[in-house]
């Protein structure tokens, strides 16, 4: 489903820093892949490129037969909205909106309000948060906020979930619940998941683990 061909990413003007160097990677449809490695190895940069949040300095990234590196801004935004859901370490919930409104937010320009609300309630129920719909983010625990973030990521029925250290700010019990949800989405709904994590135990739950060091893939297990 996803193919990276000789992908490079360089930052800086003058004195350059090469964050990724010649990455070649295939992610199959319905696969769960974890990406791990030390801090500064390029994990988040790689995830951002896979998610089309950033463009590579060199190389190509394909989703099926679509070269996403060739799409312009509006085309890329539309493609990303319809294919990819993001889950971040910091939740990125809007503090002034309730849990329900946060889940509805990506849908506002595209569907009728009553459809938005029903769909958002269904997703929160799936996350075990049906009694938290009217709570603001600061009234929720970290684990609950992350489950709201996962529900929001699912609003447009993505084929791919990209999760960047989704358990990094959570205690072990909340982190285990979040990982359980990601595994269930993968196993029961066939969603492709790419997970960045420092936790080797979580990484080992994936179908494959990609190990990075100094911007290069050093092993795939």
Backbone torsions as a table, in degrees:
resi	resn	phi	psi	omega
1	UNK	NA	-47.8	-179.1
2	UNK	-114.9	130.6	179.1
3	UNK	-133.7	126.3	174.1
4	UNK	-108.5	128.6	-177.1
5	UNK	-121.4	110.6	175.9
6	UNK	49.5	49.7	-175.6
7	UNK	-82.9	126.7	174.7
8	UNK	-117.5	152.7	171.1
9	UNK	-143.4	120.5	-179.7
10	UNK	-121.0	134.9	176.8
11	UNK	-113.3	154.8	172.6
12	UNK	110.1	162.8	179.0
13	UNK	-131.1	111.7	-174.8
14	UNK	97.4	-85.4	175.1
15	UNK	-88.2	105.6	-172.4
16	UNK	-94.5	150.7	174.4
17	UNK	-120.9	122.5	179.8
18	UNK	-91.4	106.9	-177.1
19	UNK	-79.6	-34.5	178.3
20	UNK	-135.1	142.7	-173.4
21	UNK	-136.8	102.7	172.3
22	UNK	64.6	45.2	-178.7
23	UNK	-76.8	124.3	171.6
24	UNK	-121.4	121.0	-174.6
25	UNK	-154.6	136.0	171.6
26	UNK	-113.1	134.1	171.6
27	UNK	-118.2	120.5	-176.6
28	UNK	-80.1	155.7	174.4
29	UNK	-59.4	136.3	178.9
30	UNK	69.5	18.4	-179.8
31	UNK	-96.3	152.5	173.0
32	UNK	-113.0	113.7	-178.1
33	UNK	-119.4	131.8	173.9
34	UNK	-105.4	147.3	177.3
35	UNK	-121.5	123.7	-177.4
36	UNK	-135.6	168.1	-178.7
37	UNK	154.0	168.5	-178.3
38	UNK	-67.5	164.3	175.6
39	UNK	-56.9	136.9	-179.8
40	UNK	84.5	5.6	-177.7
41	UNK	-81.7	-12.1	177.9
42	UNK	107.4	12.7	-174.7
43	UNK	-61.9	-52.3	-177.4
44	UNK	-68.5	-37.5	175.7
45	UNK	-58.5	-45.3	179.0
46	UNK	-61.6	-43.8	-179.9
47	UNK	-64.2	-40.5	179.3
48	UNK	-64.2	-35.5	177.4
49	UNK	-70.7	-42.4	176.7
50	UNK	-60.1	-37.7	-178.9
51	UNK	-83.8	3.3	179.6
52	UNK	62.1	21.4	173.4
53	UNK	-77.5	-17.3	178.1
54	UNK	-143.2	161.4	179.4
55	UNK	-111.2	143.7	179.1
56	UNK	-71.2	154.8	173.1
57	UNK	-72.8	-33.4	177.8
58	UNK	-149.7	160.4	179.9
59	UNK	94.1	-177.7	-177.4
60	UNK	-133.6	150.4	175.2
61	UNK	-127.8	123.5	-179.8
62	UNK	-113.0	140.2	163.0
63	UNK	-111.5	110.9	-171.0
64	UNK	55.0	-121.5	-178.9
65	UNK	-98.4	6.7	-177.9
66	UNK	-94.2	119.7	174.6
67	UNK	-82.4	97.6	-174.2
68	UNK	-70.6	-19.0	177.9
69	UNK	-71.6	-12.9	-179.6
70	UNK	-97.2	-5.1	-177.5
71	UNK	-80.0	147.4	176.2
72	UNK	-83.4	-179.5	-172.6
73	UNK	-56.2	-51.9	-178.3
74	UNK	-67.9	-41.5	177.8
75	UNK	-61.0	-41.9	-178.2
76	UNK	-67.1	-41.8	179.1
77	UNK	-62.3	-43.7	178.7
78	UNK	-64.2	-43.8	-179.3
79	UNK	-63.4	-46.2	-179.0
80	UNK	-61.1	-43.1	-177.9
81	UNK	-62.6	-33.9	-175.2
82	UNK	-89.1	-14.2	-172.3
83	UNK	-118.0	-34.0	-167.8
84	UNK	-118.5	138.9	169.9
85	UNK	-118.6	139.4	-175.6
86	UNK	-113.2	139.8	172.5
87	UNK	-129.8	122.6	-175.4
88	UNK	-110.7	160.9	178.5
89	UNK	-60.7	-36.6	-173.0
90	UNK	-93.6	11.4	175.6
91	UNK	72.0	-48.0	178.6
92	UNK	58.9	36.6	174.3
93	UNK	-81.7	149.3	176.6
94	UNK	-80.4	119.6	-169.5
95	UNK	-66.1	-24.3	-176.9
96	UNK	-87.3	-4.9	-178.2
97	UNK	-106.4	147.7	175.6
98	UNK	-70.9	170.5	176.7
99	UNK	-55.8	-45.4	180.0
100	UNK	-61.7	-44.7	-178.6
101	UNK	-67.4	-35.4	176.6
102	UNK	-62.9	-40.9	178.9
103	UNK	-69.3	-36.2	179.4
104	UNK	-70.8	-24.6	-167.4
105	UNK	-52.7	-46.6	-179.3
106	UNK	-66.0	-16.3	-176.1
107	UNK	-92.0	-13.9	-168.7
108	UNK	-53.0	-44.4	-177.3
109	UNK	-76.1	-9.0	-164.8
110	UNK	-115.6	-18.2	-176.0
111	UNK	-137.6	167.5	176.6
112	UNK	-71.6	151.5	-173.5
113	UNK	-58.9	-41.7	-178.3
114	UNK	-67.3	-35.7	175.4
115	UNK	-66.1	-42.8	177.0
116	UNK	-55.8	-49.2	-174.7
117	UNK	-64.8	-43.5	-179.3
118	UNK	-65.0	-42.0	179.7
119	UNK	-65.7	-42.4	179.9
120	UNK	-65.0	-40.6	177.5
121	UNK	-62.5	-40.3	179.5
122	UNK	-62.7	-41.9	179.9
123	UNK	-67.7	-40.9	178.0
124	UNK	-65.6	-36.4	176.0
125	UNK	-63.1	-40.6	177.5
126	UNK	-60.3	-32.4	179.8
127	UNK	-85.6	1.3	-178.2
128	UNK	75.5	28.0	-174.6
129	UNK	-121.7	26.6	-176.4
130	UNK	-62.4	-22.6	179.5
131	UNK	-93.5	7.3	-177.3
132	UNK	-116.0	10.9	-170.2
133	UNK	-59.9	-33.8	-175.4
134	UNK	-99.1	9.0	179.4
135	UNK	-84.8	143.0	172.6
136	UNK	-80.3	158.8	-178.1
137	UNK	-53.3	-39.2	-177.8
138	UNK	-74.5	-2.5	174.4
139	UNK	-98.8	2.3	-178.7
140	UNK	-111.6	153.1	173.4
141	UNK	-72.3	167.7	178.0
142	UNK	-59.0	-43.0	179.1
143	UNK	-63.4	-39.0	178.0
144	UNK	-66.7	-41.0	177.8
145	UNK	-61.4	-40.3	-179.7
146	UNK	-68.1	-34.2	176.5
147	UNK	-68.6	-34.3	172.8
148	UNK	-62.5	-41.5	180.0
149	UNK	-63.5	-37.8	177.1
150	UNK	-66.7	-42.6	177.1
151	UNK	-58.9	-43.2	178.2
152	UNK	-61.6	-39.0	179.9
153	UNK	-63.9	-22.9	-176.7
154	UNK	-92.5	-1.2	-170.8
155	UNK	-60.2	-35.9	-176.8
156	UNK	-101.2	23.2	177.3
157	UNK	52.6	57.6	-175.3
158	UNK	-69.0	152.7	171.8
159	UNK	-81.3	-24.2	-174.4
160	UNK	-130.7	134.4	168.8
161	UNK	-109.3	126.0	175.3
162	UNK	-109.7	119.1	-173.7
163	UNK	-120.3	117.6	-177.7
164	UNK	-103.6	101.9	-179.6
165	UNK	49.4	51.4	-173.3
166	UNK	-66.5	-16.7	179.0
167	UNK	-105.5	4.7	-171.6
168	UNK	-63.1	-30.0	-178.8
169	UNK	-102.0	12.4	-171.7
170	UNK	-112.7	154.5	170.9
171	UNK	-71.3	169.6	-171.7
172	UNK	-61.9	-39.0	-178.7
173	UNK	-67.1	-44.5	179.5
174	UNK	-67.2	-38.5	178.0
175	UNK	-63.2	-40.1	178.8
176	UNK	-63.7	-37.4	178.9
177	UNK	-65.5	-42.8	179.1
178	UNK	-63.3	-42.8	179.5
179	UNK	-64.8	-38.4	177.3
180	UNK	-60.4	-40.3	179.2
181	UNK	-65.9	-44.1	179.7
182	UNK	-62.4	-41.8	178.6
183	UNK	-65.1	-38.0	179.1
184	UNK	-67.0	-40.4	177.4
185	UNK	-61.5	-37.7	178.5
186	UNK	-69.8	-50.0	-172.7
187	UNK	-76.3	-38.5	-173.0
188	UNK	-95.1	-29.1	-176.9
189	UNK	-112.1	-4.2	175.6
190	UNK	72.5	18.4	179.6
191	UNK	-75.3	134.2	174.0
192	UNK	-73.1	132.6	-179.0
193	UNK	-124.5	131.5	170.9
194	UNK	-119.8	118.7	-171.8
195	UNK	-117.0	125.5	169.8
196	UNK	-96.7	128.3	-179.7
197	UNK	-154.0	148.6	170.2
198	UNK	-86.6	-14.8	-172.0
199	UNK	-85.2	108.0	-177.8
200	UNK	-63.0	-30.4	179.5
201	UNK	-65.7	-43.8	177.4
202	UNK	-67.9	-40.3	-179.8
203	UNK	-59.1	-36.3	-176.3
204	UNK	-69.4	-14.2	178.8
205	UNK	-78.0	-13.3	-178.8
206	UNK	-78.0	165.0	175.6
207	UNK	-64.9	-39.3	178.3
208	UNK	-141.8	151.0	175.7
209	UNK	-122.4	126.1	177.7
210	UNK	-100.8	121.5	-179.8
211	UNK	-101.1	125.4	177.9
212	UNK	-107.5	150.3	170.4
213	UNK	-153.8	128.7	177.2
214	UNK	53.5	38.9	174.7
215	UNK	78.7	10.4	179.9
216	UNK	-128.1	152.2	173.4
217	UNK	-78.5	121.5	-179.6
218	UNK	-101.9	-22.2	174.9
219	UNK	-164.4	155.7	172.9
220	UNK	-131.9	125.1	-175.5
221	UNK	-123.7	NA	NA
